[in-house]
């Protein structure tokens, strides 16, 4: 019987298992979690013939290195980086065959922050509440990768028998030289719907929020994208009672610098939310490196 598993040779700064997350459990205090750059994760799955909800690896800045125990097909996407197999250059953004015992090295991000590694068959760790995602806030799911960890790999989907067909080549890896992917943002533009607590801020603060430039803070993580820039002055003193928080909420802590909640965000909070970011803009936030300029652009509710 084939030993389908990946041995972690180099875990990198932060590499986690991610899929589409576990929505629907906020009432239990469980965040959604899941891949921060959902389109990138879906694309690498498509490249290796997986269904879009198969679990992948999400790397952070420094990549990772893996040794499969049996031959596998992998694809690396998200933040552009060098890819090698036993020291020889391999394609980024395309399917790559890695022989048993060879080392797949996913190098540091050249631009952007988060890379995605899909293996045909998916990373088959045990699901928790219907998801294999690592949740850094609640601690659900597998722990972040460490050197020497062994990750099980699911059976390769047969042609025409993938759990969720993804086109005429379902179950087979895509035969392409490279798949185009969006470049990490030189400037992060986030469209925001004002409220629900914008009345907690002065008129000047609201004007500054949507007209002045911020930058991505190095303190950002999977919980939230923190910003550096003008502090938003409150019009009200005191604190709110804790209330529900949603993905993309722009919460303003006591220092006045906006924080954009990402996949591992808390489900409740007591700081006022000045606006909510459009969900379609959040994948770019996942790839915005520290120092990237940020603009918040108000849009009408739809």
N, C-alpha and C positions, 0 to 999 in steps of 0.2 A: 504494500500500500504506500502511495506517495506521501512523503512528509511535507505537507504544504504549510510552511511557516517562514517567518522572517526573523532573523536574529539581529538585534540592534547593536551595531558596532560603535556608533557615535550618536548619542541622543540629541546633541545640539542644545541651544539655549533653552528652548521650550518647544517640544514636539508632542502633540496630543492626537488622540483618535477623535475624529469628528464625522458626523453624518448630517442629516437634516435637523437633528435635535429632537427635543421632546416637548412640543407645544401642548397646551391644554392642562398644565399642572400648576399654573400660577396660584390657584386657590390653596395649594398645598405648600406654597413658598418655594416651588421648584422653577428655576429659570428655564427658558427654552434651550439655551446652549446651541450647539451645532456650528458648522463651519462659518467663520466670519465672512469669507468671500465665497458665498454660495455658488455663483456662476462659475468660478474657477474650479471648485470642487466637482461640480456637475460635469464640466468639460473633461477633466482628467478621467472621470469615470466613463464617460462616453468613449474616450480614446482607447480604453482597454476593453470595452464591450460590457461594462457593468451597468446595472440599472442605476438611475440617478441617486437613489437613496443608499447605495452601498457606502460603507465606512472607509474613509481615507485617512491619511496622516496630514496634519497641519503643522508645518514648521514655522519657526520665528527667527528671522534674520540670519542665523548661522547654518541652516540646513540640518542634515543628518546623514548617516551612513547605515546601510542595511545589507545583510547577507542572507539570501534565500536558501533554504535547505533543498529546494527542488527548483527547476527552471520556471520562471514566471515572466509575465508580460506586465510592464509598469509604464506609467506616464507621469511626468513631472510638469506642473504648471503653476499658475499664480505669479508670485514675484520671480522675475527672470533670474536665472543662476546657471552656473556651469554644472554639467552632469557628466559623470564618468562611470564606466564599468571596468573594474580592475585597472584603473588608471588611464583607460583609453576614453577619449571624448565620445559622448553619446548625445542623442537629440534631447532637447528641451521642448516641451509642447507637442510631443509625438510618442507613439507606442515604441517601447524598447524592450527587447528580450534580454533577460538577465539569466545566465546559466546558473545551475546549482553551485553554491559555494563561492560565486563571484561576489565582489563588493560593489554595490550601487552607492555612489557618493553623490549626494545632493549638496552642492556648494552653497556658500553664503549668498544672500540676495544681492544682486548687483544694483537693483533699484527695488523699491517696495519693501514689504515687511514679511508677508506670509506666503510660503510655498505650499503646494499640495501634491501628495504622492499617492497615486492610485495603483493598486495591484489587481490584476484580473482575478475575480472571485471575492474581492473585498477583504478588509481586515475583520476577522470573525471573532472578536472578543465578545464576551457575554453581554447582551443588552440589559439595560436597566430602565424600567418604565418605557420600554419600547424603543430605546435609542442606545447606540454604542458610544455616544459623545462623552468626552471628558468635560465636566463642569467644574471650573476652578473655584467658583463661589460656594457651591453646596457640597462639593466633594464627590458627587455622583459620577458613575462611570469609571473607566480605568484611570489609574494614576498617570501623570505625564511620563513619557518614556524615560528610561534610564539605560545606561550601557549594560548590555548583557541580557536585557529582557527579550523574551521570545513571544512573537505575536502570531496567533493562528491565522491562516488564510483560508477563505471559503473555497468550495469547489468552483472551477471555472464554468461559467454558464455555457450551455451548449447552443450552437447556432439555432436560432428560431425558438429557443426555450428559456430565454432570460425571464426573470420574474416580472419585469416590466419592459416590454420591447421598446427599443429606441430607434427604430427605423429599419430599413431593409437588411442591415448588417447586424441586427440584434444578436448578441452572444458572440460576436467576433470583434477583434480590435480593429479600429479604423485604419485604413491603409492610406496614410497621409504623410507628407514630408514634415509638415509642421502645421499646427492649428493656430490661427491668429488669436491673440488675447489682448484685452485692453492694457495699455501701459499704466503703471502706477501714476497717480496724479501729481503733476508739478504744482498744482493748486487744488485744494479740496473745496469744492463748491457744494454746500449742503442746503437743499431747499427745505424750508421749515414752515410749518403751520403754527401761528402764534397760540399761546395758551397751553394748558388751562389756567396757569397762575401768573400770566404776564401782568396782571393788575398789582402784583406784589413789587413791581419795579417802577422806578421813576421814568418819566418820558425821555429824559436824556439817556438813561440806561438802555431803554428799548431802541433808541436811535443808534447808540453805539453798537449794540448787538448786531444790527443788520447793515451797518455802514462802515465799521472799522474792521481792520484785519486782525485775525488771531493766528496762532501757530500751534501745531501739534506738539504736545509736551512729551518728553521722554518718559514720564510717569504713566503713559497710556498702557492699557492692557486689554485682555478679552472682556473685562467687565465694563470698561468705559474708555472713550477717547477723551483725554484731558487736554485742555487748551491753555495757552499762555497769551495774555493780552489784557485789554482794559477790563477792570473789575466792574461788574454791574451793580449799581447802587439800588438798594431796596427802598421802596416807598412805605413799607410796613415793618414794624419791629416784631420780635417774637418768632415762634416757629409753628409750622403746621403740625397737625396730628398726622401720623403716618397714613399714606394713601397709596393706592396701586400705581405701579410704574410699568411703562410699556417700552418695548424695543424702540430705540430712536429718541426717547425722551431726553430733553436737554435740561438737566438739573443744575441748579446754581447753588453750590455750597457756600459757607460763610466767607470764603476768600473772594467770592464774586466771579470766579472764572468758570465759564460753562463747561459741563461734562456731558458728552453724548453717550448714552447708555447703549452698549453693544450686547452680544448674545448671552454673556454670563451675568447680566445685570441683576441686582436685587429686585424682587417682585414688589416691594413696598419701600417707601422712603418719606422722610419728613422735610426735605428741602424743596423749595418751590421749583416747578417745571415751567420755564419761560416759553418753551416751544417744543415741537416734536418734528424730527427729521423724517422726510419721505423714505420709506423702506428701500426704494430702488437706489438711493444714494449711499446706503450703508456699505455695500461691498467695496466701494472706493475708499471708505474710511478705514477698512481693514488693511489697505495697502499704503496708507499715508504715513511716511516715515517721520520721526521726530524732526521738527523744524519746518515741516511743510506748511505753507500758508493756508489758512482756512477762512472761507467767507460763508456767512449765513444769509441766505436769500429768502425773504418772506414770499409765500405763495398763498393763494386762497384755498379754503377747504373745498374738497371735491366730494 
